[in-house]
Amino acid sequence: MHRLVLLLPLLTLLHLNPLLGQDSSVALSRQVFVAESSFAATMARRDLDAFARFLSPEAVFFGDTVVFRGKAEVLQAWRKFYEGPKPPFSWKPGVIEVLPSGTLALSSGPVFDPTGKRVASFSSIWRREAGGKWLIVFDKGCS
């Protein structure tokens, strides 16, 4: 009987471990959803400085015919999208997948023109940095 009392908490933890993992996965997916949504909101607010705060120093963004490597190149390439009073496009996350390690995540979803018509899709890879902040490392859109 004494052994059973000692084993009961261990068995309970082993039984709950997959459920705890699901909670962690859901929480991490939610973090990436919030990061991607906040990233997209920088365009609506016309805030290039806020956009920059989501970029890894190693960020790689794929343009139509060129690849922009590093935060400085990405910012230079995207600056034109932040000029003017109205955003030229918008996007929102549709699918979020996080690795079991919790270190990398994929976010993808639709891209809309100023009238709200879907014109493209995007895929972004996010990396969780020290302190838990998610930064974007790869981004690619396609029509």
The first five atom37 places (N, CA, C, CB, O) and aatype in JSON, in Angstrom:
{
  "aatype": [12, 8, 1, 10, 19, 10, 10, 10, 14, 10, 10, 16, 10, 10, 8, 10, 2, 14, 10, 10, 7, 5, 3, 15, 15, 19, 0, 10, 15, 1, 5, 19, 13, 19, 0, 6, 15, 15, 13, 0, 0, 16, 12, 0, 1, 1, 3, 10, 3, 0, 13, 0, 1, 13, 10, 15, 14, 6, 0, 19, 13, 13, 7, 3, 16, 19, 19, 13, 1, 7, 11, 0, 6, 19, 10, 5, 0, 17, 1, 11, 13, 18, 6, 7, 14, 11, 14, 14, 13, 15, 17, 11, 14, 7, 19, 9, 6, 19, 10, 14, 15, 7, 16, 10, 0, 10, 15, 15, 7, 14, 19, 13, 3, 14, 16, 7, 11, 1, 19, 0, 15, 13, 15, 15, 9, 17, 1, 1, 6, 0, 7, 7, 11, 17, 10, 9, 19, 13, 3, 11, 7, 4, 15],
  "atom_mask": [
    [1, 1, 1, 1, 1],
    [1, 1, 1, 1, 1],
    [1, 1, 1, 1, 1],
    [1, 1, 1, 1, 1],
    [1, 1, 1, 1, 1],
    [1, 1, 1, 1, 1],
    [1, 1, 1, 1, 1],
    [1, 1, 1, 1, 1],
    [1, 1, 1, 1, 1],
    [1, 1, 1, 1, 1],
    [1, 1, 1, 1, 1],
    [1, 1, 1, 1, 1],
    [1, 1, 1, 1, 1],
    [1, 1, 1, 1, 1],
    [1, 1, 1, 1, 1],
    [1, 1, 1, 1, 1],
    [1, 1, 1, 1, 1],
    [1, 1, 1, 1, 1],
    [1, 1, 1, 1, 1],
    [1, 1, 1, 1, 1],
    [1, 1, 1, 0, 1],
    [1, 1, 1, 1, 1],
    [1, 1, 1, 1, 1],
    [1, 1, 1, 1, 1],
    [1, 1, 1, 1, 1],
    [1, 1, 1, 1, 1],
    [1, 1, 1, 1, 1],
    [1, 1, 1, 1, 1],
    [1, 1, 1, 1, 1],
    [1, 1, 1, 1, 1],
    [1, 1, 1, 1, 1],
    [1, 1, 1, 1, 1],
    [1, 1, 1, 1, 1],
    [1, 1, 1, 1, 1],
    [1, 1, 1, 1, 1],
    [1, 1, 1, 1, 1],
    [1, 1, 1, 1, 1],
    [1, 1, 1, 1, 1],
    [1, 1, 1, 1, 1],
    [1, 1, 1, 1, 1],
    [1, 1, 1, 1, 1],
    [1, 1, 1, 1, 1],
    [1, 1, 1, 1, 1],
    [1, 1, 1, 1, 1],
    [1, 1, 1, 1, 1],
    [1, 1, 1, 1, 1],
    [1, 1, 1, 1, 1],
    [1, 1, 1, 1, 1],
    [1, 1, 1, 1, 1],
    [1, 1, 1, 1, 1],
    [1, 1, 1, 1, 1],
    [1, 1, 1, 1, 1],
    [1, 1, 1, 1, 1],
    [1, 1, 1, 1, 1],
    [1, 1, 1, 1, 1],
    [1, 1, 1, 1, 1],
    [1, 1, 1, 1, 1],
    [1, 1, 1, 1, 1],
    [1, 1, 1, 1, 1],
    [1, 1, 1, 1, 1],
    [1, 1, 1, 1, 1],
    [1, 1, 1, 1, 1],
    [1, 1, 1, 0, 1],
    [1, 1, 1, 1, 1],
    [1, 1, 1, 1, 1],
    [1, 1, 1, 1, 1],
    [1, 1, 1, 1, 1],
    [1, 1, 1, 1, 1],
    [1, 1, 1, 1, 1],
    [1, 1, 1, 0, 1],
    [1, 1, 1, 1, 1],
    [1, 1, 1, 1, 1],
    [1, 1, 1, 1, 1],
    [1, 1, 1, 1, 1],
    [1, 1, 1, 1, 1],
    [1, 1, 1, 1, 1],
    [1, 1, 1, 1, 1],
    [1, 1, 1, 1, 1],
    [1, 1, 1, 1, 1],
    [1, 1, 1, 1, 1],
    [1, 1, 1, 1, 1],
    [1, 1, 1, 1, 1],
    [1, 1, 1, 1, 1],
    [1, 1, 1, 0, 1],
    [1, 1, 1, 1, 1],
    [1, 1, 1, 1, 1],
    [1, 1, 1, 1, 1],
    [1, 1, 1, 1, 1],
    [1, 1, 1, 1, 1],
    [1, 1, 1, 1, 1],
    [1, 1, 1, 1, 1],
    [1, 1, 1, 1, 1],
    [1, 1, 1, 1, 1],
    [1, 1, 1, 0, 1],
    [1, 1, 1, 1, 1],
    [1, 1, 1, 1, 1],
    [1, 1, 1, 1, 1],
    [1, 1, 1, 1, 1],
    [1, 1, 1, 1, 1],
    [1, 1, 1, 1, 1],
    [1, 1, 1, 1, 1],
    [1, 1, 1, 0, 1],
    [1, 1, 1, 1, 1],
    [1, 1, 1, 1, 1],
    [1, 1, 1, 1, 1],
    [1, 1, 1, 1, 1],
    [1, 1, 1, 1, 1],
    [1, 1, 1, 1, 1],
    [1, 1, 1, 0, 1],
    [1, 1, 1, 1, 1],
    [1, 1, 1, 1, 1],
    [1, 1, 1, 1, 1],
    [1, 1, 1, 1, 1],
    [1, 1, 1, 1, 1],
    [1, 1, 1, 1, 1],
    [1, 1, 1, 0, 1],
    [1, 1, 1, 1, 1],
    [1, 1, 1, 1, 1],
    [1, 1, 1, 1, 1],
    [1, 1, 1, 1, 1],
    [1, 1, 1, 1, 1],
    [1, 1, 1, 1, 1],
    [1, 1, 1, 1, 1],
    [1, 1, 1, 1, 1],
    [1, 1, 1, 1, 1],
    [1, 1, 1, 1, 1],
    [1, 1, 1, 1, 1],
    [1, 1, 1, 1, 1],
    [1, 1, 1, 1, 1],
    [1, 1, 1, 1, 1],
    [1, 1, 1, 0, 1],
    [1, 1, 1, 0, 1],
    [1, 1, 1, 1, 1],
    [1, 1, 1, 1, 1],
    [1, 1, 1, 1, 1],
    [1, 1, 1, 1, 1],
    [1, 1, 1, 1, 1],
    [1, 1, 1, 1, 1],
    [1, 1, 1, 1, 1],
    [1, 1, 1, 1, 1],
    [1, 1, 1, 0, 1],
    [1, 1, 1, 1, 1],
    [1, 1, 1, 1, 1]
  ],
  "atom_positions": [
    [[0.83, -1.18, 0.0], [0.0, 0.0, 0.0], [0.88, 1.26, 0.0], [-0.95, -0.01, 1.22], [0.58, 2.23, -0.7]],
    [[1.96, 1.25, 0.79], [2.86, 2.4, 0.86], [3.47, 2.7, -0.52], [3.98, 2.14, 1.91], [3.61, 3.86, -0.9]],
    [[3.84, 1.64, -1.25], [4.4, 1.82, -2.6], [3.38, 2.44, -3.55], [4.89, 0.48, -3.16], [3.72, 3.29, -4.37]],
    [[2.15, 2.01, -3.43], [1.09, 2.55, -4.29], [0.91, 4.05, -4.04], [-0.24, 1.8, -4.03], [0.72, 4.81, -4.99]],
    [[0.96, 4.46, -2.8], [0.83, 5.88, -2.46], [1.99, 6.68, -3.06], [0.77, 6.07, -0.93], [1.79, 7.81, -3.51]],
    [[3.18, 6.1, -3.07], [4.32, 6.78, -3.64], [4.28, 6.81, -5.17], [5.59, 6.11, -3.18], [4.73, 7.77, -5.79]],
    [[3.73, 5.76, -5.77], [3.67, 5.68, -7.22], [2.53, 6.5, -7.82], [3.53, 4.26, -7.64], [2.6, 6.9, -8.99]],
    [[1.49, 6.74, -7.07], [0.33, 7.44, -7.6], [0.68, 8.83, -8.16], [-0.72, 7.59, -6.51], [0.25, 9.14, -9.27]],
    [[1.44, 9.68, -7.45], [1.81, 10.98, -8.06], [2.65, 10.82, -9.32], [2.58, 11.83, -7.05], [2.48, 11.57, -10.28]],
    [[3.55, 9.85, -9.34], [4.38, 9.62, -10.52], [3.53, 9.19, -11.7], [5.45, 8.55, -10.23], [3.69, 9.69, -12.81]],
    [[2.62, 8.26, -11.47], [1.73, 7.82, -12.55], [0.85, 8.96, -13.05], [0.85, 6.65, -12.08], [0.59, 9.07, -14.25]],
    [[0.41, 9.79, -12.15], [-0.42, 10.94, -12.54], [0.38, 11.89, -13.44], [-0.94, 11.7, -11.29], [-0.13, 12.34, -14.47]],
    [[1.63, 12.19, -13.06], [2.47, 13.05, -13.88], [2.73, 12.46, -15.25], [3.78, 13.33, -13.19], [2.7, 13.17, -16.25]],
    [[3.0, 11.16, -15.3], [3.25, 10.51, -16.59], [2.01, 10.56, -17.47], [3.7, 9.06, -16.38], [2.12, 10.72, -18.69]],
    [[0.86, 10.41, -16.88], [-0.39, 10.44, -17.63], [-0.68, 11.85, -18.13], [-1.56, 9.93, -16.76], [-1.2, 12.02, -19.23]],
    [[-0.36, 12.87, -17.33], [-0.65, 14.26, -17.71], [0.41, 14.87, -18.61], [-0.79, 15.1, -16.48], [0.16, 15.9, -19.23]],
    [[1.59, 14.26, -18.71], [2.67, 14.86, -19.48], [2.27, 15.21, -20.91], [3.84, 13.92, -19.51], [2.58, 16.32, -21.36]],
    [[1.58, 14.31, -21.66], [1.16, 14.72, -23.01], [0.21, 15.91, -22.99], [0.48, 13.55, -23.72], [0.27, 16.76, -23.88]],
    [[-0.65, 15.98, -21.99], [-1.57, 17.11, -21.9], [-0.82, 18.4, -21.59], [-2.63, 16.85, -20.83], [-1.14, 19.46, -22.14]],
    [[0.19, 18.32, -20.72], [0.99, 19.5, -20.42], [1.71, 19.97, -21.67], [1.98, 19.2, -19.3], [1.83, 21.17, -21.89]],
    [[2.21, 19.05, -22.48], [2.86, 19.39, -23.73], [1.91, 20.1, -24.68], [0.0, 0.0, 0.0], [2.3, 21.03, -25.37]],
    [[0.66, 19.65, -24.7], [-0.33, 20.31, -25.56], [-0.56, 21.74, -25.09], [-1.65, 19.53, -25.56], [-0.66, 22.66, -25.91]],
    [[-0.64, 21.94, -23.78], [-0.83, 23.29, -23.26], [0.34, 24.18, -23.67], [-0.97, 23.27, -21.73], [0.14, 25.33, -24.06]],
    [[1.55, 23.65, -23.58], [2.74, 24.41, -23.96], [2.7, 24.74, -25.45], [4.01, 23.63, -23.62], [3.0, 25.86, -25.84]],
    [[2.34, 23.77, -26.27], [2.25, 23.98, -27.71], [1.21, 25.04, -28.05], [1.92, 22.67, -28.42], [1.45, 25.9, -28.91]],
    [[0.08, 24.98, -27.39], [-0.97, 25.97, -27.62], [-0.49, 27.36, -27.2], [-2.26, 25.59, -26.85], [-0.73, 28.34, -27.9]],
    [[0.18, 27.43, -26.06], [0.68, 28.72, -25.58], [1.72, 29.3, -26.54], [1.29, 28.58, -24.17], [1.71, 30.5, -26.82]],
    [[2.62, 28.45, -27.04], [3.64, 28.92, -27.98], [3.01, 29.35, -29.3], [4.69, 27.83, -28.23], [3.4, 30.36, -29.89]],
    [[2.03, 28.59, -29.77], [1.33, 28.97, -31.01], [0.64, 30.32, -30.83], [0.29, 27.89, -31.4], [0.63, 31.15, -31.73]],
    [[0.07, 30.51, -29.66], [-0.6, 31.79, -29.37], [0.42, 32.94, -29.38], [-1.33, 31.73, -27.99], [0.14, 34.02, -29.89]],
    [[1.6, 32.7, -28.81], [2.65, 33.72, -28.81], [3.03, 34.11, -30.23], [3.88, 33.23, -28.04], [3.19, 35.29, -30.54]],
    [[3.18, 33.12, -31.1], [3.56, 33.4, -32.49], [2.42, 34.12, -33.21], [3.92, 32.09, -33.24], [2.66, 35.03, -34.0]],
    [[1.18, 33.71, -32.94], [0.03, 34.39, -33.53], [0.03, 35.87, -33.14], [-1.29, 33.71, -33.07], [-0.19, 36.74, -33.98]],
    [[0.27, 36.15, -31.87], [0.32, 37.53, -31.39], [1.49, 38.28, -32.03], [0.43, 37.57, -29.84], [1.34, 39.43, -32.44]],
    [[2.66, 37.63, -32.12], [3.82, 38.27, -32.74], [3.53, 38.6, -34.2], [5.05, 37.37, -32.63], [3.81, 39.71, -34.65]],
    [[2.98, 37.64, -34.95], [2.68, 37.87, -36.37], [1.63, 38.96, -36.53], [2.21, 36.58, -37.05], [1.75, 39.82, -37.4]],
    [[0.6, 38.92, -35.71], [-0.46, 39.93, -35.78], [0.09, 41.32, -35.46], [-1.6, 39.58, -34.81], [-0.28, 42.3, -36.1]],
    [[0.96, 41.4, -34.46], [1.57, 42.67, -34.09], [2.51, 43.16, -35.18], [2.34, 42.53, -32.76], [2.58, 44.36, -35.46]],
    [[3.22, 42.23, -35.79], [4.1, 42.54, -36.92], [3.28, 43.14, -38.06], [4.85, 41.27, -37.4], [3.66, 44.16, -38.63]],
    [[2.16, 42.51, -38.38], [1.28, 43.0, -39.45], [0.7, 44.37, -39.1], [0.15, 42.0, -39.71], [0.51, 45.21, -39.98]],
    [[0.41, 44.6, -37.83], [-0.17, 45.87, -37.4], [0.79, 47.04, -37.61], [-0.57, 45.79, -35.93], [0.36, 48.18, -37.71]],
    [[2.1, 46.76, -37.69], [3.04, 47.84, -37.94], [2.79, 48.49, -39.3], [4.49, 47.32, -37.86], [3.0, 49.69, -39.47]],
    [[2.33, 47.7, -40.25], [2.03, 48.22, -41.58], [0.82, 49.15, -41.5], [1.77, 47.07, -42.59], [0.84, 50.25, -42.05]],
    [[-0.22, 48.72, -40.83], [-1.43, 49.54, -40.71], [-1.14, 50.85, -39.98], [-2.53, 48.76, -39.97], [-1.71, 51.89, -40.3]],
    [[-0.24, 50.8, -38.99], [0.12, 52.0, -38.22], [1.17, 52.85, -38.93], [0.63, 51.61, -36.84], [1.45, 53.97, -38.51]],
    [[1.75, 52.3, -40.01], [2.8, 52.99, -40.78], [4.03, 53.2, -39.91], [2.28, 54.35, -41.32], [4.63, 54.28, -39.94]],
    [[4.41, 52.18, -39.15], [5.48, 52.29, -38.15], [6.65, 51.37, -38.5], [4.93, 51.95, -36.75], [6.72, 50.23, -38.04]],
    [[7.56, 51.88, -39.31], [8.73, 51.11, -39.74], [9.63, 50.74, -38.56], [9.53, 51.9, -40.77], [10.22, 49.66, -38.56]],
    [[9.75, 51.62, -37.57], [10.58, 51.3, -36.4], [10.03, 50.09, -35.65], [10.66, 52.53, -35.46], [10.79, 49.23, -35.2]],
    [[8.72, 50.01, -35.52], [8.1, 48.85, -34.86], [8.31, 47.59, -35.71], [6.58, 49.1, -34.63], [8.58, 46.52, -35.17]],
    [[8.19, 47.72, -37.02], [8.46, 46.61, -37.94], [9.87, 46.07, -37.69], [8.32, 47.07, -39.42], [10.07, 44.85, -37.63]],
    [[10.83, 46.96, -37.54], [12.23, 46.58, -37.35], [12.43, 45.76, -36.08], [13.12, 47.82, -37.3], [13.3, 44.89, -36.04]],
    [[11.64, 46.03, -35.05], [11.8, 45.31, -33.78], [11.43, 43.84, -33.87], [10.96, 45.97, -32.72], [11.76, 43.06, -32.97]],
    [[10.75, 43.44, -34.94], [10.39, 42.03, -35.12], [11.4, 41.27, -35.96], [9.02, 41.94, -35.76], [11.28, 40.05, -36.12]],
    [[12.39, 41.96, -36.51], [13.36, 41.33, -37.42], [14.58, 40.82, -36.67], [13.79, 42.32, -38.49], [15.17, 41.53, -35.86]],
    [[14.95, 39.58, -36.96], [16.22, 39.06, -36.47], [17.34, 39.78, -37.21], [16.31, 37.5, -36.68], [17.16, 40.18, -38.36]],
    [[18.5, 39.96, -36.57], [19.64, 40.52, -37.31], [19.99, 39.66, -38.53], [20.86, 40.64, -36.39], [20.59, 40.16, -39.48]],
    [[19.64, 38.38, -38.5], [19.93, 37.45, -39.6], [18.77, 37.32, -40.59], [20.26, 36.09, -39.03], [18.81, 36.44, -41.45]],
    [[17.77, 38.15, -40.5], [16.56, 38.01, -41.32], [16.89, 37.88, -42.8], [15.65, 39.2, -41.1], [17.79, 38.55, -43.32]],
    [[16.14, 37.0, -43.47], [16.24, 36.82, -44.92], [14.82, 36.94, -45.47], [16.9, 35.43, -45.3], [13.95, 36.14, -45.13]],
    [[14.59, 37.93, -46.31], [13.3, 38.15, -46.94], [13.47, 37.94, -48.45], [12.73, 39.58, -46.62], [14.41, 38.46, -49.06]],
    [[12.56, 37.18, -49.02], [12.6, 36.9, -50.45], [11.69, 37.86, -51.18], [12.19, 35.43, -50.74], [10.49, 37.93, -50.91]],
    [[12.28, 38.62, -52.12], [11.5, 39.47, -53.0], [11.14, 38.69, -54.25], [0.0, 0.0, 0.0], [11.39, 37.48, -54.32]],
    [[10.57, 39.36, -55.24], [10.21, 38.68, -56.48], [11.42, 38.11, -57.2], [9.47, 39.64, -57.41], [11.39, 36.98, -57.7]],
    [[12.5, 38.89, -57.25], [13.68, 38.45, -58.0], [14.97, 38.57, -57.21], [13.8, 39.25, -59.27], [16.04, 38.25, -57.74]],
    [[14.89, 39.01, -55.97], [16.09, 39.23, -55.17], [15.84, 38.79, -53.74], [16.52, 40.72, -55.21], [14.71, 38.74, -53.27]],
    [[16.93, 38.46, -53.05], [16.86, 38.07, -51.64], [17.52, 39.17, -50.82], [17.54, 36.68, -51.39], [18.64, 39.59, -51.13]],
    [[16.84, 39.61, -49.79], [17.38, 40.63, -48.89], [17.9, 39.93, -47.64], [16.29, 41.7, -48.52], [17.15, 39.24, -46.94]],
    [[19.18, 40.12, -47.38], [19.84, 39.42, -46.28], [20.26, 40.4, -45.19], [21.07, 38.64, -46.79], [20.96, 41.38, -45.45]],
    [[19.81, 40.12, -43.98], [20.15, 40.96, -42.84], [19.1, 42.03, -42.6], [0.0, 0.0, 0.0], [18.4, 42.46, -43.52]],
    [[19.02, 42.44, -41.37], [18.02, 43.42, -40.95], [18.11, 44.72, -41.74], [18.16, 43.7, -39.47], [17.09, 45.27, -42.15]],
    [[19.31, 45.22, -41.96], [19.48, 46.5, -42.66], [18.95, 46.43, -44.09], [20.96, 46.91, -42.68], [18.26, 47.34, -44.54]],
    [[19.26, 45.35, -44.81], [18.77, 45.2, -46.19], [17.26, 45.06, -46.23], [19.41, 43.98, -46.87], [16.6, 45.65, -47.09]],
    [[16.71, 44.29, -45.3], [15.25, 44.12, -45.26], [14.58, 45.47, -45.0], [14.83, 43.1, -44.15], [13.61, 45.82, -45.68]],
    [[15.09, 46.21, -44.05], [14.51, 47.53, -43.75], [14.59, 48.46, -44.95], [15.23, 48.17, -42.55], [13.63, 49.17, -45.26]],
    [[15.73, 48.46, -45.63], [15.88, 49.31, -46.82], [14.86, 48.91, -47.89], [17.31, 49.2, -47.38], [14.24, 49.78, -48.52]],
    [[14.69, 47.62, -48.11], [13.76, 47.13, -49.13], [12.29, 47.41, -48.77], [13.95, 45.65, -49.34], [11.48, 47.7, -49.65]],
    [[11.96, 47.33, -47.49], [10.58, 47.5, -47.05], [10.21, 48.94, -46.75], [10.33, 46.66, -45.84], [9.02, 49.24, -46.58]],
    [[11.17, 49.83, -46.67], [10.9, 51.23, -46.35], [9.8, 51.81, -47.26], [12.19, 52.07, -46.48], [8.93, 52.54, -46.78]],
    [[9.85, 51.5, -48.55], [8.88, 52.05, -49.51], [7.44, 51.65, -49.17], [9.22, 51.57, -50.93], [6.51, 52.39, -49.47]],
    [[7.25, 50.5, -48.54], [5.91, 50.05, -48.18], [5.34, 50.84, -47.0], [5.93, 48.57, -47.85], [4.13, 50.83, -46.77]],
    [[6.21, 51.52, -46.27], [5.79, 52.28, -45.09], [5.65, 53.77, -45.37], [6.77, 52.07, -43.98], [5.29, 54.54, -44.48]],
    [[5.94, 54.18, -46.6], [5.79, 55.58, -46.97], [4.35, 55.83, -47.38], [6.76, 55.96, -48.12], [3.66, 54.93, -47.84]],
    [[3.9, 57.05, -47.2], [2.54, 57.4, -47.58], [1.56, 57.12, -46.46], [0.0, 0.0, 0.0], [1.87, 56.4, -45.51]],
    [[0.38, 57.69, -46.59], [-0.6, 57.61, -45.5], [-1.35, 56.27, -45.41], [-1.6, 58.7, -45.67], [-1.87, 55.91, -44.35]],
    [[-1.4, 55.54, -46.52], [-2.18, 54.29, -46.52], [-1.29, 53.11, -46.87], [-3.35, 54.38, -47.51], [-0.42, 53.2, -47.74]],
    [[-1.5, 51.99, -46.19], [-0.69, 50.8, -46.49], [-1.02, 50.22, -47.86], [-0.9, 49.73, -45.41], [-2.19, 50.19, -48.25]],
    [[0.0, 49.76, -48.6], [-0.24, 49.19, -49.92], [-0.78, 47.75, -49.85], [1.04, 49.21, -50.72], [-1.31, 47.24, -50.84]],
    [[-0.65, 47.12, -48.69], [-1.18, 45.76, -48.49], [-1.26, 45.48, -47.0], [-0.29, 44.69, -49.22], [-0.76, 46.25, -46.18]],
    [[-1.89, 44.38, -46.67], [-1.98, 43.92, -45.29], [-1.91, 42.4, -45.29], [-3.3, 44.43, -44.59], [-2.07, 41.76, -46.33]],
    [[-1.69, 41.84, -44.13], [-1.64, 40.38, -44.01], [-2.09, 39.97, -42.63], [-0.22, 39.84, -44.31], [-2.13, 40.78, -41.71]],
    [[-2.43, 38.69, -42.5], [-2.79, 38.17, -41.18], [-2.43, 36.68, -41.12], [-4.3, 38.39, -40.89], [-2.47, 35.98, -42.13]],
    [[-2.1, 36.22, -39.93], [-1.75, 34.8, -39.8], [-2.99, 33.92, -39.96], [-1.09, 34.53, -38.45], [-4.07, 34.25, -39.48]],
    [[-2.8, 32.8, -40.64], [-3.87, 31.83, -40.81], [-3.49, 30.49, -40.2], [0.0, 0.0, 0.0], [-4.32, 29.84, -39.56]],
    [[-2.25, 30.1, -40.38], [-1.74, 28.83, -39.86], [-0.48, 29.11, -39.06], [-1.45, 27.81, -41.02], [0.4, 29.84, -39.51]],
    [[-0.42, 28.53, -37.88], [0.78, 28.63, -37.04], [1.17, 27.21, -36.64], [0.54, 29.54, -35.77], [0.34, 26.45, -36.15]],
    [[2.43, 26.86, -36.85], [2.96, 25.57, -36.4], [4.27, 25.83, -35.67], [3.18, 24.57, -37.6], [5.13, 26.55, -36.17]],
    [[4.41, 25.25, -34.5], [5.61, 25.42, -33.68], [6.28, 24.07, -33.5], [5.26, 26.06, -32.3], [5.61, 23.07, -33.24]],
    [[7.61, 24.04, -33.64], [8.35, 22.8, -33.4], [8.15, 22.36, -31.95], [9.85, 22.99, -33.71], [7.97, 23.2, -31.07]],
    [[8.2, 21.05, -31.69], [8.09, 20.57, -30.31], [9.14, 21.18, -29.38], [8.21, 19.06, -30.28], [8.9, 21.33, -28.19]],
    [[10.3, 21.54, -29.92], [11.34, 22.18, -29.11], [10.95, 23.59, -28.68], [12.66, 22.21, -29.87], [11.53, 24.13, -27.74]],
    [[9.98, 24.18, -29.38], [9.55, 25.53, -29.06], [10.5, 26.61, -29.52], [0.0, 0.0, 0.0], [10.42, 27.75, -29.06]],
    [[11.4, 26.28, -30.44], [12.41, 27.25, -30.87], [12.12, 27.88, -32.22], [13.75, 26.58, -30.92], [12.54, 29.01, -32.46]],
    [[11.41, 27.18, -33.1], [11.07, 27.71, -34.43], [9.59, 27.55, -34.68], [11.88, 27.0, -35.53], [8.95, 26.62, -34.18]],
    [[9.04, 28.47, -35.46], [7.63, 28.4, -35.8], [7.42, 28.88, -37.23], [6.78, 29.24, -34.81], [8.17, 29.72, -37.74]],
    [[6.41, 28.33, -37.86], [5.97, 28.76, -39.19], [4.65, 29.5, -39.03], [5.83, 27.55, -40.17], [3.74, 29.03, -38.33]],
    [[4.56, 30.64, -39.67], [3.31, 31.38, -39.75], [3.02, 31.61, -41.22], [3.37, 32.74, -38.95], [3.9, 32.04, -41.96]],
    [[1.8, 31.32, -41.64], [1.43, 31.61, -43.02], [-0.01, 32.09, -43.06], [1.62, 30.35, -43.92], [-0.79, 31.84, -42.15]],
    [[-0.32, 32.78, -44.14], [-1.67, 33.3, -44.25], [-1.83, 34.16, -45.49], [0.0, 0.0, 0.0], [-0.94, 34.24, -46.33]],
    [[-2.99, 34.8, -45.59], [-3.31, 35.61, -46.77], [-2.73, 37.02, -46.7], [-4.8, 35.69, -46.94], [-2.5, 37.58, -45.63]],
    [[-2.5, 37.58, -47.9], [-2.09, 38.97, -48.08], [-3.21, 39.64, -48.87], [-0.69, 39.1, -48.82], [-3.72, 39.08, -49.84]],
    [[-3.58, 40.86, -48.46], [-4.7, 41.58, -49.07], [-4.25, 42.9, -49.67], [-5.8, 41.82, -48.04], [-3.34, 43.56, -49.16]],
    [[-4.89, 43.3, -50.78], [-4.64, 44.62, -51.33], [-5.41, 45.65, -50.5], [-5.06, 44.68, -52.84], [-6.13, 45.27, -49.58]],
    [[-5.29, 46.94, -50.81], [-5.96, 47.97, -49.99], [-7.48, 47.86, -49.96], [-5.58, 49.32, -50.5], [-8.12, 48.39, -49.05]],
    [[-8.07, 47.19, -50.95], [-9.53, 47.04, -50.96], [-9.98, 45.82, -50.17], [-10.04, 46.95, -52.39], [-11.18, 45.6, -50.0]],
    [[-9.03, 45.02, -49.68], [-9.38, 43.82, -48.92], [-9.42, 42.55, -49.75], [0.0, 0.0, 0.0], [-9.74, 41.48, -49.23]],
    [[-9.09, 42.65, -51.04], [-9.07, 41.48, -51.9], [-7.79, 40.68, -51.64], [-9.17, 41.89, -53.4], [-6.7, 41.24, -51.57]],
    [[-7.95, 39.38, -51.51], [-6.78, 38.52, -51.3], [-5.99, 38.46, -52.6], [-7.21, 37.09, -50.83], [-6.52, 38.12, -53.66]],
    [[-4.68, 38.79, -52.51], [-3.85, 38.84, -53.7], [-2.63, 37.93, -53.62], [-3.41, 40.25, -53.94], [-1.97, 37.7, -54.63]],
    [[-2.34, 37.42, -52.44], [-1.14, 36.6, -52.27], [-1.22, 35.84, -50.95], [0.14, 37.48, -52.31], [-2.2, 35.94, -50.21]],
    [[-0.17, 35.09, -50.69], [0.0, 34.38, -49.43], [1.42, 34.64, -48.94], [-0.28, 32.84, -49.58], [2.3, 34.98, -49.74]],
    [[1.64, 34.49, -47.67], [2.99, 34.63, -47.12], [3.31, 33.43, -46.24], [3.12, 35.96, -46.32], [2.41, 32.75, -45.73]],
    [[4.57, 33.19, -46.07], [5.08, 32.21, -45.11], [6.27, 32.84, -44.41], [5.47, 30.85, -45.81], [7.16, 33.39, -45.06]],
    [[6.28, 32.75, -43.1], [7.36, 33.31, -42.3], [7.84, 32.28, -41.29], [6.9, 34.6, -41.58], [7.05, 31.49, -40.76]],
    [[9.13, 32.29, -41.04], [9.72, 31.45, -40.01], [10.16, 32.37, -38.88], [10.93, 30.6, -40.57], [10.88, 33.34, -39.09]],
    [[9.71, 32.04, -37.69], [10.03, 32.79, -36.48], [10.94, 31.95, -35.59], [8.74, 33.2, -35.73], [10.8, 30.73, -35.53]],
    [[11.86, 32.62, -34.91], [12.75, 31.93, -33.97], [12.56, 32.56, -32.58], [14.25, 32.03, -34.43], [12.55, 33.78, -32.43]],
    [[12.42, 31.69, -31.59], [12.29, 32.19, -30.22], [13.68, 32.46, -29.66], [11.52, 31.17, -29.32], [14.52, 31.56, -29.57]],
    [[13.91, 33.69, -29.28], [15.21, 34.15, -28.8], [15.28, 34.03, -27.27], [15.47, 35.6, -29.23], [14.29, 33.71, -26.62]],
    [[16.45, 34.29, -26.74], [16.63, 34.3, -25.28], [15.62, 35.28, -24.69], [18.11, 34.71, -24.89], [15.4, 36.37, -25.23]],
    [[15.02, 34.9, -23.61], [14.0, 35.74, -23.0], [12.61, 35.47, -23.54], [0.0, 0.0, 0.0], [11.63, 36.03, -23.05]],
    [[12.5, 34.6, -24.58], [11.21, 34.2, -25.1], [10.65, 35.06, -26.21], [0.0, 0.0, 0.0], [9.55, 34.78, -26.7]],
    [[11.35, 36.09, -26.64], [10.85, 36.95, -27.72], [10.98, 36.23, -29.06], [11.61, 38.3, -27.76], [12.0, 35.61, -29.34]],
    [[9.94, 36.33, -29.87], [9.93, 35.73, -31.21], [10.39, 36.78, -32.23], [8.52, 35.18, -31.58], [9.86, 37.89, -32.26]],
    [[11.38, 36.41, -33.07], [11.84, 37.28, -34.15], [11.74, 36.53, -35.47], [13.29, 37.76, -33.91], [11.91, 35.31, -35.52]],
    [[11.46, 37.27, -36.51], [11.32, 36.66, -37.83], [12.69, 36.47, -38.46], [10.42, 37.52, -38.74], [13.52, 37.38, -38.47]],
    [[12.93, 35.25, -39.0], [14.22, 34.96, -39.63], [14.08, 34.75, -41.13], [14.84, 33.73, -38.99], [15.01, 35.05, -41.88]],
    [[12.95, 34.24, -41.6], [12.71, 34.06, -43.04], [11.3, 34.53, -43.37], [12.91, 32.56, -43.47], [10.37, 34.33, -42.59]],
    [[11.16, 35.15, -44.53], [9.84, 35.58, -44.98], [9.78, 35.47, -46.5], [9.52, 37.03, -44.52], [10.71, 35.86, -47.21]],
    [[8.67, 34.92, -46.98], [8.48, 34.8, -48.43], [7.0, 34.92, -48.75], [9.04, 33.45, -48.97], [6.16, 34.27, -48.13]],
    [[6.69, 35.77, -49.7], [5.33, 35.89, -50.19], [5.24, 35.3, -51.58], [0.0, 0.0, 0.0], [6.23, 35.22, -52.29]],
    [[4.04, 34.88, -51.96], [3.84, 34.39, -53.33], [2.42, 34.74, -53.77], [4.09, 32.84, -53.43], [1.47, 34.68, -52.99]],
    [[2.3, 35.1, -55.07], [0.98, 35.48, -55.58], [0.15, 34.26, -55.88], [1.1, 36.33, -56.82], [-0.99, 34.38, -56.31]]
  ]
}
